[in-house]
Amino acid sequence: MPLTWGDILQWHPAALDSAEAALRAARNACTDRAGDLDGMATPKGWSGDAADNASVSLRRLTGELRDLVAQVSAAYTAVRDAADGVRGVESAVRTALDHAHAGEFAIDADGTVRDLRPQMCLSNTHDWLLIQQERQDRLGECALRVEAALRKAADVDADLGAVLAKILAGTIKGGDGSLGAAAASGEAMGRHSVLPPPGHGSPAENAAWWASLSADEREEVIGAHPEWIGNRDGVEFAARDRANRLLLDRRRAHVDERWAILERFCHDENGRFIYGNYLQVKAEYEDLKEERESIATLGAILARPGAHALLGLDFTTERTQAIVANGDVDHADHVAVFTPGLTSTVAGMGGYDSDMAALKLRTEGELFRRGEQGTVATVTWLGYQAPQWSTIFTSNSVASSGAAEAGGASLANFYRGINAARPTDPDLTALGHSYGSTTTGYALQQAGVDVDRAIFFGSPGLGTSSLDTLAIRSGAAYYAEAKWDGVGDLAAFGADPTGMKGMQHLQTGAATTPDGRAWEGIIGHLDYLKDGSTSQYSMAQVVGGHPDSAVHGKNVGLTDPISAQDWYPEWLK
C-alpha cells in the first residue's frame, strides 16, 4: 500500500536510532570474537582425526560467522541510513507545512493542498490576473513539497526493505577474508545512495528535493556531487556557494595543468615561441586563456572584504558564465539582481561587483537613516552569453534578441529560485542595464518570477511594447535614461521605454533631496551605478522598498521625440 501524507506525519527516527545502536553492538560483539576463534583452531600439540574434524568444523563456523557479521553490518548500515533518510523526510514535511502556513494553504491527510485565502477583487485586470497566477504557483509549490516528502519516504522504505530482503534470503555473504573484511563488505551492501535531483527540474522541484535531504545527505552532495547543485536554481545559496567554490578550485587546477602543457608545446628548449605549434592548439589555447582570466577575476572577487558568494559557475559555454552575490541571498530582506549587457564577461566582472557592493551599502545606509534594520543582498547575474563586439556578425549579435531571449529564460529561473529556496520571499528587485535590460525584459515576460519591482536603465528596449506583458505589478517598473545616452533611444527591441505607458521615471541629473543632500548627475551610457549619483540613490530607494522616496524625473537621450523632452517649451510639445 502506498504511503500517505498522514503516514509520514508520524515518522520519526528515534526507533531506528535505537535499532542502529543495538545492531552496532551486535556487530562489534561478533568481530571481537575473531581472536577467540583463532585460539580455538588448533591448540598447540593437538593432532590426529579429532584435530582435523575440529579444524573442519571451525572453518564452517568461521564461514557462518563471517556471513553473520556481513548481514548484521548490512542491517546496521541500512538502518543507520534509513534513520538519516527519515530525518530528510522530517525536513521535507516541516518545510511543506511551513510553506502551507505562510501561504495560507491546508494540507489534507491524503496530501491534497487547498487554498484557504478568499479571492481578492481588483479593478486592475493585469494585477488581478498576476495575483491569481502567483497564488496558483504557490499552491503548486506546496504540492511539489508534499510530493517530494512522499517520494523521499518511499525511497527510504524501499532501500531499507531491499537490504532486509537480501538478509532474509541469505544472499549477503561474508567472503573468505577476515571478520573485519566481512563487516566492511556488509556495510557496503547495506548502504543507501542519496536520492539524486530531478532531471531538468524546475526551481520549485529542485527546492523540494533539497528540502527532502538530511543535513548529512546535503554534506555528501556538496562534497561528492557539487555539480548537482552549483547551478541548480531552487537550492539554498549557501550550499551552491560551497559547491561552486569546489568546482572553481577543480577547474583552476585543470586549466593550470593544461596551460603549462601548451606553453611547453608552443616554446622550444630555449624559450622561443613556435608559431606553427601554436596554430595547432590555438582554439584550446584561447579557451584556456579566457578561463584563466575568468578564474582569476572570480578568485579576486571572492577574496574581497564582505560576504561574497559564488551562486553560479559554468565553463561549458563559449565564454565562462558566473553569478556573484554581495550579502546573504538566503536571508536578506531585500534582494536586487543586476543583469549587465553588451561586452560583459566574467573576466571583467570586478567593476560590476564593486557597483553592486556600493549599491548594497547605499541601500542599507538609506534604510538605517529611516530607522529600519533591513538587510540587503545584491547579485551580479552573468548567467548568459552577453553579446560581444566580436560576435556582432553571429547569431549572438547585439542586433539580435536571441541572446536576450535565451538569457531571459535562465534569468527567470534564477528569480524563481530565489523565492523557492526560501521559506519566505524577499523583497525582490530586478535591475537591467543596456542589453541586460532587454534580457531582464524577456525574463519578466515569463510567469511565476514573483519580482516586486524592476529598474531598467540605458535600455535599447525590453522585448515588448507594453508593460502589461511583464509579470510585475502596475507602477512597479522604473526607467532611468541619462542625457547623451543614445542606446536608450534605439527602440531596437520593442518600444522605447521612455514613452511606455505606465513607466515610472527616475532622475539622472543632479538633484538635492529634501534632507539637503546633493547627488551628482550623470551623462552618457555607463555611469548609472556611479556611487553618489542621483540614479544610484534612487535605485537604492527602490531596492530598499521605498520607491516613493526616489528622485523622479524624466531625462532623455539623443533622439527622443519632442513630446518626451522635458527641457523643450511646453507650448511646442
C-alpha positions in Angstrom: 0.0 0.0 0.0 1.5 3.4 -1.0 2.5 5.7 1.8 0.2 8.7 2.5 0.8 12.2 3.9 -0.9 11.1 7.1 1.5 8.1 7.4 4.7 10.2 7.1 3.5 12.8 9.5 4.0 10.1 12.1 7.6 9.2 11.0 10.4 9.8 13.5 14.0 8.4 13.5 14.1 7.5 17.2 13.1 3.8 16.9 15.6 3.4 14.0 18.3 5.1 16.1 17.7 2.5 18.8 17.9 -0.3 16.4 21.1 1.1 14.9 22.7 1.1 18.3 21.7 -2.5 19.0 23.0 -3.7 15.6 26.2 -1.8 16.0 26.8 -3.5 19.4 25.9 -6.9 17.9 28.4 -6.4 15.0 31.2 -5.4 17.4 30.5 -8.4 19.6 30.9 -10.7 16.6 34.0 -9.1 15.3 35.6 -9.1 18.8 35.4 -12.9 18.8 37.8 -13.2 16.0 40.8 -13.8 18.4 38.9 -16.4 20.3 38.3 -18.4 17.2 41.9 -18.3 16.2 42.9 -19.6 19.6 40.3 -22.5 19.4 41.5 -23.6 16.0 44.4 -26.0 16.8 45.7 -25.8 20.4 49.5 -26.4 20.5 50.4 -30.1 20.2 46.9 -31.3 19.2 46.9 -33.6 16.1 45.0 -36.6 14.7 41.5 -37.2 13.4 39.8 -35.2 16.2 42.0 -32.2 15.5 41.2 -32.5 11.8 37.5 -32.7 12.4 37.7 -29.7 14.8 39.5 -27.7 12.1 36.8 -28.5 9.5 34.1 -27.6 12.0 35.9 -24.4 12.9 36.2 -23.4 9.2 32.5 -23.9 8.8 31.7 -21.9 11.9 34.1 -19.2 10.8 32.4 -19.0 7.5 29.0 -18.8 9.1 30.2 -16.1 11.5 31.6 -14.1 8.5 28.2 -14.3 6.9 26.5 -13.3 10.1 28.9 -10.4 10.6 28.2 -9.2 7.0 24.5 -9.5 7.5 24.5 -7.7 10.8 26.8 -5.0 9.3 24.4 -4.6 6.3 21.4 -4.3 8.6 23.3 -1.8 10.8 24.2 0.4 7.8 20.8 0.1 6.2 19.0 1.1 9.5 21.5 3.9 10.1 21.0 5.3 6.6 17.2 4.8 6.9 17.3 6.8 10.2 19.1 9.6 8.4 16.7 9.3 5.5 13.8 9.7 7.9 15.4 13.0 9.1 15.2 14.1 5.5 11.5 13.1 5.4 11.0 15.2 8.6 12.8 18.1 6.9 10.6 17.8 3.8 7.4 17.6 5.9 8.4 20.6 8.0 9.2 22.8 5.0 5.9 21.8 3.3 4.0 22.7 6.4 5.9 26.0 6.8 5.1 26.9 3.2 1.5 25.9 3.7 1.2 28.1 6.8 3.0 31.1 5.2 0.8 30.8 2.1 -2.5 30.2 3.9 -2.9 26.7 2.5 -4.1 23.5 4.1 -2.6 20.0 3.5 -5.2 17.2 3.9 -4.3 13.7 5.2 -4.2 12.4 1.6 -1.7 15.2 0.6 -4.2 17.4 -1.2 -3.3 21.1 -0.9 -6.2 23.6 -0.5 -6.2 27.4 -0.7 -7.7 28.9 2.4 -7.4 32.6 1.3 -10.5 34.1 -0.3 -10.0 35.6 -3.7 -9.2 39.3 -4.0 -11.3 41.6 -6.1 -9.3 44.2 -8.0 -10.4 46.6 -10.7 -7.0 46.4 -12.3 -7.2 43.3 -14.5 -3.4 43.0 -15.0 -2.7 42.9 -11.3 -5.7 40.7 -10.6 -4.5 38.1 -13.1 -1.0 38.4 -11.8 -2.1 37.7 -8.2 -4.2 34.7 -9.3 -1.2 33.3 -11.1 1.0 33.8 -8.1 -1.5 32.0 -5.8 -1.7 29.1 -8.2 2.1 28.9 -8.4 2.4 28.9 -4.7 -0.2 26.2 -4.3 1.7 24.2 -6.9 5.0 24.7 -5.0 3.4 23.4 -1.8 2.0 20.4 -3.6 5.5 19.7 -5.0 6.9 19.7 -1.5 4.3 17.2 -0.4 5.2 15.0 -3.4 8.9 15.3 -2.6 8.3 14.2 1.0 6.3 11.2 -0.1 8.9 10.3 -2.8 11.7 10.5 -0.2 9.7 8.4 2.3 9.1 5.8 -0.4 12.8 5.7 -1.4 13.8 5.2 2.3 11.3 2.5 2.7 12.3 0.7 -0.5 16.0 0.9 0.2 15.7 -0.5 3.8 13.2 -3.2 2.6 15.6 -4.3 -0.2 18.5 -4.8 2.2 16.4 -6.7 4.8 15.0 -8.9 2.0 18.6 -9.8 0.9 19.5 -10.7 4.5 16.4 -12.9 4.9 17.2 -14.6 1.6 20.7 -15.3 2.7 22.2 -13.5 -0.4 24.6 -11.3 1.7 27.8 -13.3 2.3 31.0 -12.5 4.2 33.5 -13.8 1.8 36.7 -15.7 2.6 38.7 -12.9 4.4 38.8 -11.7 8.0 35.8 -10.8 10.1 36.7 -7.1 9.6 36.6 -7.6 5.8 33.2 -9.3 6.2 32.0 -6.3 8.2 33.2 -3.8 5.6 31.6 -5.9 2.8 28.3 -5.9 4.6 28.4 -2.2 5.2 28.9 -1.6 1.5 25.9 -3.8 0.6 23.7 -2.1 3.2 24.5 1.5 2.2 21.7 3.7 0.8 22.5 6.1 -2.0 21.5 9.8 -1.9 18.3 10.4 -3.9 19.6 12.4 -6.9 18.0 15.7 -8.0 15.2 15.7 -10.5 16.3 15.8 -14.1 15.7 19.2 -15.6 13.8 20.1 -12.5 12.0 23.4 -12.1 13.3 25.7 -9.3 10.3 24.6 -7.2 11.0 20.9 -7.8 14.7 21.5 -7.0 13.8 23.3 -3.8 11.5 20.4 -2.8 14.2 17.8 -3.5 16.8 19.8 -1.5 14.4 20.1 1.5 14.0 16.3 1.5 17.7 15.7 2.2 19.0 15.4 5.7 21.9 17.5 6.9 24.4 14.6 6.3 23.0 13.9 2.9 23.4 17.6 1.9 27.0 17.5 3.1 27.5 14.4 1.0 26.1 16.1 -2.1 28.3 19.2 -1.7 31.4 17.1 -1.2 30.9 14.3 -3.6 28.5 15.8 -6.2 29.0 19.6 -6.3 28.0 19.7 -9.9 24.5 18.6 -8.9 23.7 21.9 -7.2 26.2 24.6 -8.4 23.8 25.9 -11.0 20.6 24.4 -9.7 18.0 27.1 -9.1 15.9 26.5 -6.0 18.7 25.1 -3.9 19.8 27.3 -1.0 22.5 29.6 -2.0 25.0 28.9 0.9 25.2 25.3 -0.4 25.6 26.5 -4.0 28.4 28.8 -3.0 30.3 26.0 -1.3 29.7 23.6 -4.3 30.8 26.3 -6.8 34.0 27.1 -4.9 34.9 23.4 -5.0 34.2 23.4 -8.7 36.2 26.6 -9.2 39.2 25.1 -7.5 39.0 21.9 -9.6 38.7 23.9 -12.8 41.6 26.1 -11.8 43.8 23.0 -11.3 42.8 21.6 -14.6 43.3 24.8 -16.5 46.7 25.4 -14.9 47.9 21.9 -15.8 46.7 22.2 -19.5 48.1 25.7 -19.8 51.6 24.5 -18.6 51.5 21.7 -21.2 50.5 24.0 -24.1 53.1 26.6 -23.0 55.8 24.0 -23.3 54.4 22.8 -26.6 54.5 26.3 -28.1 58.1 27.1 -27.0 61.3 25.4 -27.8 64.0 24.4 -25.3 65.4 28.0 -25.5 62.0 29.6 -24.7 61.4 30.8 -28.3 57.8 30.9 -29.4 56.9 28.3 -32.1 54.1 29.8 -34.1 53.3 26.7 -36.1 52.8 24.7 -32.9 50.6 27.4 -31.6 48.3 27.2 -34.6 47.7 23.5 -33.9 46.3 24.3 -30.4 45.1 27.8 -30.9 41.4 27.1 -30.1 42.2 25.3 -26.9 44.8 27.9 -26.0 42.4 30.8 -26.4 39.7 29.0 -24.4 42.1 28.3 -21.6 43.3 32.0 -21.7 39.7 33.2 -21.3 39.1 30.7 -18.4 42.3 31.7 -16.6 41.3 35.3 -16.7 37.7 34.5 -15.5 39.0 32.3 -12.7 41.5 35.0 -11.6 38.7 37.6 -11.5 36.4 35.3 -9.5 39.2 34.5 -7.1 39.9 38.2 -6.6 36.2 39.0 -6.1 35.7 36.2 -3.6 38.8 37.4 -1.6 37.4 40.9 -1.2 36.1 42.1 2.1 32.4 41.4 2.8 30.2 38.4 2.3 30.7 37.2 -1.2 29.1 34.1 -2.6 29.5 32.3 -5.9 26.0 31.4 -6.8 26.6 30.1 -10.4 29.5 28.9 -12.4 29.6 27.4 -15.9 32.6 26.6 -18.0 30.7 24.6 -20.6 29.6 27.6 -22.6 31.5 29.6 -25.2 32.6 32.1 -22.5 32.5 31.4 -18.8 29.3 32.3 -17.0 29.1 33.2 -13.3 26.7 34.7 -10.7 28.2 36.5 -7.7 26.4 37.9 -4.7 27.2 40.6 -2.2 25.4 39.6 1.0 23.3 36.7 2.2 20.7 36.0 -0.5 19.2 33.2 1.6 18.2 35.6 4.4 18.3 39.2 3.2 15.1 41.2 3.5 15.8 43.0 0.1 17.5 41.3 -2.8 18.5 43.0 -6.1 19.6 41.1 -9.2 21.6 43.1 -11.7 22.0 41.9 -15.3 24.7 43.7 -17.4 24.7 43.9 -21.2 27.0 44.3 -24.2 30.7 43.2 -23.8 30.1 41.9 -20.3 32.3 39.0 -19.4 33.3 37.2 -16.2 36.9 38.3 -16.6 35.6 41.9 -16.5 33.1 41.3 -13.7 35.1 43.1 -11.0 33.7 46.5 -11.7 30.1 45.3 -11.7 30.7 43.6 -8.3 32.1 46.9 -6.9 29.0 48.6 -8.2 26.7 46.1 -6.5 28.7 46.3 -3.3 28.3 50.1 -3.3 24.5 49.7 -4.1 24.2 47.3 -1.2 25.9 49.7 1.2 23.9 52.7 -0.1 20.6 50.8 0.3 21.4 49.7 3.8 22.5 53.2 4.7 19.2 54.7 3.5 17.3 52.1 5.5 19.3 52.9 8.6 18.5 56.6 8.1 14.8 55.6 8.3 15.4 53.6 11.4 14.9 50.3 9.7 17.2 47.3 10.2 16.6 45.7 6.9 19.3 43.6 5.3 20.3 43.8 1.6 21.9 41.4 -0.9 22.9 42.4 -4.4 23.7 39.9 -7.2 25.6 40.3 -10.4 24.0 37.9 -12.8 26.1 36.9 -15.8 24.4 33.6 -16.4 24.1 34.2 -20.1 26.2 34.8 -23.2 26.2 38.6 -23.3 26.9 39.8 -26.9 30.5 41.0 -27.7 31.8 43.2 -30.4 33.4 40.1 -31.8 30.0 38.4 -32.1 28.3 41.2 -34.0 28.0 39.2 -37.2 26.9 36.0 -35.5 23.7 34.7 -34.0 24.8 36.2 -30.7 24.8 39.7 -32.2 23.8 42.7 -30.1 21.5 43.5 -33.0 19.6 40.3 -32.4 17.3 39.4 -29.5 18.4 35.8 -29.5 20.9 36.1 -26.6 18.4 38.2 -24.6 15.6 35.6 -25.0 17.8 32.7 -24.1 19.3 34.6 -21.2 15.9 35.8 -20.1 14.7 32.2 -19.7 17.7 31.4 -17.4 17.2 34.7 -15.5 13.6 33.9 -14.9 14.5 30.6 -13.3 17.0 32.4 -11.1 14.3 34.8 -9.9 12.0 31.8 -9.3 14.9 30.0 -7.5 15.4 32.9 -5.1 11.8 32.6 -3.9 11.7 28.8 -4.0 14.8 28.4 -1.9 13.5 30.5 1.0 10.6 29.9 3.4 9.5 33.5 2.9 10.0 35.5 -0.3 12.3 38.5 -0.1 11.5 42.0 -1.5 13.0 41.3 -4.9 14.1 43.9 -7.5 15.3 43.3 -11.0 18.0 45.6 -12.4 18.9 45.6 -16.1 21.4 47.8 -18.0 21.7 48.2 -21.8 21.3 44.8 -23.5 20.9 43.4 -20.0 17.7 45.3 -19.7 16.4 43.6 -22.8 17.4 40.2 -21.2 15.6 41.3 -18.0 12.5 42.3 -20.0 12.3 38.9 -21.6 12.7 37.3 -18.2 9.9 39.3 -16.7 7.6 38.2 -19.6 7.5 34.7 -18.1 5.1 33.6 -15.4 6.0 32.9 -11.8 9.0 35.1 -11.5 7.5 36.9 -8.5 9.6 40.0 -8.9 8.3 43.0 -6.9 9.9 45.9 -8.9 12.1 46.3 -11.9 14.6 49.1 -12.8 15.8 49.4 -16.4 18.5 51.9 -17.4 20.0 52.8 -20.7 17.7 50.3 -22.5 17.5 49.6 -26.2 14.1 48.0 -25.5 12.5 45.5 -23.2 11.5 43.0 -25.8 7.9 44.3 -25.6 5.9 47.5 -26.4 3.6 47.2 -23.4 4.3 46.9 -19.6 1.2 44.8 -19.4 3.2 41.8 -20.7 5.6 42.0 -17.8 4.8 39.9 -14.7 5.1 42.8 -12.3 2.5 45.0 -10.6 1.3 48.2 -12.3 3.5 51.1 -11.4 6.4 48.8 -10.3 8.5 49.4 -13.5 11.1 52.2 -13.4 13.3 53.6 -16.1 16.4 55.8 -16.0 17.9 57.4 -19.0 20.8 59.9 -19.0 21.3 62.7 -21.3 23.5 61.8 -24.3 22.7 58.1 -23.9 22.0 57.1 -27.5 21.4 53.5 -26.6 18.3 54.5 -24.7 16.8 55.8 -27.9 17.4 52.8 -30.2 14.0 51.1 -29.5 15.6 48.0 -31.1 13.6 45.5 -29.1 10.1 46.8 -28.7 9.1 50.4 -27.8 11.5 53.0 -26.4 11.0 52.6 -22.6 10.9 56.4 -22.3 7.5 56.6 -23.8 5.9 53.3 -22.5 2.6 53.8 -20.8 2.8 53.2 -17.0 6.6 53.5 -16.8 7.9 55.4 -13.8 10.9 57.6 -14.4 14.0 58.1 -12.3 16.0 61.3 -12.4 19.6 61.0 -13.6 20.6 64.7 -13.5 22.0 66.4 -10.4 19.5 66.7 -7.6 19.1 67.7 -3.9 16.9 65.5 -1.7 14.5 67.0 0.9 17.1 66.3 3.6 19.5 68.6 2.0 21.9 66.1 0.5 23.2 66.8 -3.0 23.5 64.0 -5.6 25.7 64.0 -8.7 24.1 63.9 -12.2 25.4 61.6 -14.9 25.6 61.7 -18.7 26.1 59.0 -21.3 25.6 55.3 -21.1 28.0 53.9 -18.5 27.6 55.7 -15.1 24.1 54.9 -13.9 25.5 53.0 -10.9 28.1 55.6 -10.0 28.5 55.9 -6.3 27.0 59.2 -5.1 24.9 59.8 -8.2 21.2 60.6 -8.2 20.5 57.4 -10.2 22.3 55.3 -7.6 20.4 57.0 -4.7 17.1 56.4 -6.5 17.9 52.8 -7.2 18.8 52.3 -3.5 15.4 53.7 -2.5 13.6 51.3 -4.9 15.6 48.3 -3.9 15.0 49.1 -0.2 11.3 49.1 -0.8 10.7 52.9 -0.7 10.3 53.9 -4.4 8.3 57.0 -3.4 11.5 58.4 -1.9 13.4 58.1 -5.2 14.1 61.3 -7.2 11.6 61.1 -10.0 12.0 62.9 -13.3 12.4 62.1 -17.0 15.7 62.7 -18.6 16.2 61.7 -22.2 18.8 60.7 -24.6 19.8 61.9 -28.0 16.9 61.4 -30.3 13.7 61.1 -28.2 10.7 62.8 -29.7 9.9 66.4 -28.8 7.0 65.2 -26.7 9.5 63.4 -24.4 11.9 66.4 -24.0 11.4 67.9 -20.5 13.6 70.8 -21.4 11.6 71.7 -24.5 9.0 74.5 -24.2 5.7 73.0 -23.1 3.7 75.0 -25.7 5.7 73.4 -28.5 5.1 69.8 -27.4 
